[in-house]
Amino acid sequence: MIDLLIRHAEELLTLVGPVRPRVRAELDELGIIQDGAVAAQDGQIVAVGSTSEIEHAVEIGPATEIINAHGCVVLPGFVDPHTHLVFAGDRAEEFNRRLQGEPYLAILQAGGGILETVRATRAASEAELQHKAQIDLQAMLRHGTTTVEAKSGYGLAVEDELKLLRVVQQLQSTTPLEIVSTLLGAHTLPLEYRDRREAYVDLVIEQMIPRAAEAGLATFCDVFCEQGTFTLEETRRILRAGQAHGLQPKLHADQITANGGAQLAAEVRAISADHLDQSDDAGLRELAQVGVVGVLLPGATFFLGHGAPPTPLGRRLVDAGVAVAVASDYNPGTCPLLSMQLVIGLAAIREGLTTAQAISAATINAGHAVGRGSRIGSLEVGKQADMVVLAIPSHLHLPYRFGLNMVRDVIKRGRRVHKSGKG
């Protein structure tokens, strides 16, 4: 007997396809079923097809929750594979300075930017940090996100970085969202190490990484490889140390300047290379060759006021054969954005992705960007029953109705965890 039945979806987007991340034309294949239905039992999908097929194939009992999705689109829950979830304070004053023309890197070098958030975060208790992050997670859930990656990076000291990772671990027991943790101890140099670069890199390698790994607090190790933060060689050392302790590499690559970050991500076989705004064609080809997921962060590009390039980055990635994902980059300084629906809109409007490609990038490929594409990101028998019901008649309305929250229902592991009242 099934626990959940969603039926009569105007469109059911299954995203059925290869077990690996999708590339090129595969990104446009949404596996749409008209008048679709999906059934779940014990948190897993047990049947997918047309409503008439599924209603005859499953056993419905008095305890089965039935959701009528007539006039709606049903698709996999959104996966947000790049966020800086846990922090204290805000940077509205910095935002105003950038509106007046002050460059972000100049603000960072003057002790602001990330370092402003570091000061506030170090001063906050675990309970305070958890409370703020819990509110943000609830907002993400209301906008359809069911799995989220969360980085540290605002502690920049051993105990403070571990504090942030503990908060991420604690949040997992207080929210229905699934959270994947990443150690980003190499976010930038803290002020106390400004004249001791090598000592800080050694601290990350010799203390942060081993302790985070031993405590089981992180799955990934990330580095902000950029002019003014960490060099290619420093990034290589840190990521290799993370690999030695069982942490898979991720990489902030080529966001503001082209410095070979994409090539390094390919070299270390990172699970993802994120930003890539300034990556050259050779770097994108290398990512494609080794199967690194390229994560677009269109909200950050937009919020920082960067103009659209002649050939949008998303189009370049698709044409190069890179498996494209999209993420919010939620953070206090360069992208205070919580909605993956808005990210999909920006990916289509500014990055050159089609609607179908943007949806694939926010679901199945985003799942692969956090190492969970084998069980989330598509609606297939045996996969986790993570789904979103959108109050729109066609998936084409998702980026078209830019800026609106179209979520009616959110299902996580076969259980409805949010209902908006729409429809």
PASE-229593 format. One line per field, with one value per residue (C-alpha): x, y, z. Coordinates in steps of 0.5 Angstrom, whole numbers, plus 500, padded with zeros to 3 digits. Last residue first. Example, Ala and Ser with C-alpha at 12.3 -4.5 7.8 and 13.67 -1.06 7.14 Angstrom:
<drendrens>
c1: [527;525]
c2: [498;491]
c3: [514;516]
</drendrens>
This chain:
<drendrens>
c1: [491;496;495;502;503;510;513;509;512;515;522;521;515;514;507;504;511;510;514;514;521;521;514;517;523;518;512;515;514;507;500;503;502;508;508;515;518;523;521;528;530;528;523;525;523;530;534;536;538;544;545;548;555;553;554;551;544;545;546;539;535;537;541;536;531;536;537;529;528;534;540;544;546;542;535;535;540;537;530;533;536;529;526;532;530;534;539;543;548;555;555;551;551;547;551;544;546;546;549;552;555;561;560;563;557;553;559;559;551;552;557;553;557;558;558;553;555;557;553;555;548;547;554;552;545;548;552;553;556;561;560;567;567;574;574;568;572;578;574;572;579;581;575;577;574;572;565;567;563;563;568;565;566;574;578;584;587;580;579;586;584;578;582;587;587;582;580;573;570;575;574;571;573;570;575;572;574;577;583;588;583;583;590;590;585;589;596;592;589;596;599;593;594;589;585;587;587;582;582;576;578;573;573;567;564;564;563;565;569;576;574;573;579;584;582;582;589;595;592;588;593;599;595;595;602;604;600;603;603;595;595;591;587;584;586;580;575;580;577;571;569;563;557;551;544;537;531;526;529;531;536;540;541;545;550;550;552;557;560;560;563;569;570;570;575;580;580;577;570;566;568;563;559;552;550;542;537;529;529;522;521;518;524;529;525;525;532;534;530;534;540;539;537;543;548;545;545;552;554;556;562;566;560;560;568;568;562;566;572;568;567;571;579;581;583;576;573;578;576;569;570;567;562;557;553;559;558;551;552;558;553;548;553;549;550;552;553;551;549;554;551;553;549;542;538;531;525;524;518;511;507;500;493;491;496;491;495;493;496;495;492;486;489;491;494;499;498;491;492;499;497;491;495;500;507;512;511;515;519;522;520;517;512;512;507;508;502;502;497;502;509;515;522;525;530;533;540;541;542;549;551;547;551;551;546;543;536;529;528;521;518;510;506;499;499;493;496;501;500;503;504;503;500]
c2: [553;556;554;554;547;545;539;533;527;522;523;531;534;541;544;550;553;559;564;570;573;571;569;567;563;558;559;554;548;549;550;554;552;549;542;540;533;529;522;519;514;507;508;515;522;526;530;525;518;517;525;525;527;535;537;531;533;540;536;533;539;546;544;540;546;551;546;546;553;554;557;563;566;572;570;563;562;568;565;559;562;566;559;557;562;564;570;574;574;578;580;576;569;565;562;561;555;552;546;545;538;541;539;546;548;547;551;557;557;558;563;568;570;577;578;580;586;585;588;584;582;580;576;573;571;567;562;557;551;547;539;536;530;529;532;537;540;540;544;549;551;551;556;561;561;569;567;560;561;554;548;541;534;536;532;535;537;539;543;546;547;551;555;557;565;568;574;575;568;564;558;557;550;543;537;531;530;523;526;525;529;534;535;535;540;545;544;545;551;554;553;556;562;564;570;577;574;568;561;561;554;548;541;537;532;535;534;527;529;526;530;536;535;533;539;544;542;541;543;549;551;550;555;560;559;560;567;570;577;577;572;576;579;572;570;568;563;557;554;552;546;543;540;537;539;535;539;537;541;541;535;537;544;540;538;545;548;543;545;553;551;547;553;557;552;552;560;562;563;565;560;554;551;549;545;544;539;540;547;549;556;555;550;556;560;555;554;562;561;555;559;565;560;556;562;564;557;556;563;569;573;569;570;578;578;573;577;583;579;577;584;589;589;594;588;586;593;593;586;588;595;601;604;608;601;598;602;601;593;594;598;592;587;583;580;572;566;559;558;560;556;552;546;548;542;543;538;534;536;537;542;544;545;539;537;533;530;524;522;514;513;510;506;506;500;501;499;502;509;509;507;512;518;517;515;514;508;506;513;512;515;509;509;514;514;519;521;525;528;529;526;530;527;533;532;539;538;531;536;538;535;531;528;521;516;517;520;521;528;526;533;531;536;538;533;529;525;525;519;518;513;507;500]
c3: [487;492;499;501;503;506;508;505;506;501;503;502;499;497;495;492;490;484;488;483;481;474;471;464;468;471;466;461;465;464;467;473;481;482;486;488;489;493;493;494;488;487;481;478;479;478;482;488;489;484;483;490;490;491;484;482;485;482;475;477;479;478;472;469;470;467;461;460;460;455;458;455;462;463;462;462;468;472;471;474;480;481;482;486;491;497;494;499;493;494;501;506;502;498;492;489;485;478;474;468;465;461;453;451;448;454;458;453;453;461;460;456;449;449;456;461;465;472;477;483;484;477;477;484;482;476;480;475;477;472;474;473;468;466;459;460;465;461;455;460;462;454;453;458;465;467;470;472;478;481;479;481;484;483;479;482;475;472;478;477;469;472;477;471;474;470;474;478;479;476;480;487;488;490;492;496;503;505;509;503;499;503;503;496;496;500;497;490;493;495;488;485;489;495;496;493;486;486;489;494;496;498;502;501;506;512;520;520;527;524;517;521;525;519;515;520;523;519;512;514;519;514;509;515;516;509;508;514;513;513;518;523;518;516;509;505;504;505;511;506;509;506;509;505;508;507;508;513;518;525;525;519;523;528;523;520;526;528;521;523;530;527;523;529;533;527;525;519;522;516;511;513;507;506;500;500;498;498;495;493;495;501;503;502;506;512;511;512;518;521;519;523;529;528;528;535;538;536;539;535;536;531;526;526;525;520;516;516;513;508;505;509;511;506;501;501;500;494;492;491;487;490;485;489;488;491;497;498;498;503;508;507;509;514;521;523;518;516;509;505;499;493;491;491;489;487;489;482;478;478;474;476;473;476;482;486;492;495;502;503;510;508;502;495;492;486;478;477;479;476;469;469;472;467;469;475;481;487;489;496;502;505;499;494;488;482;477;470;466;461;462;461;461;461;456;454;458;454;448;451;458;463;470;470;471;464;463;467;468;471;469;470;467;468;474;475;481;487;491;497;503;498;500]
</drendrens>
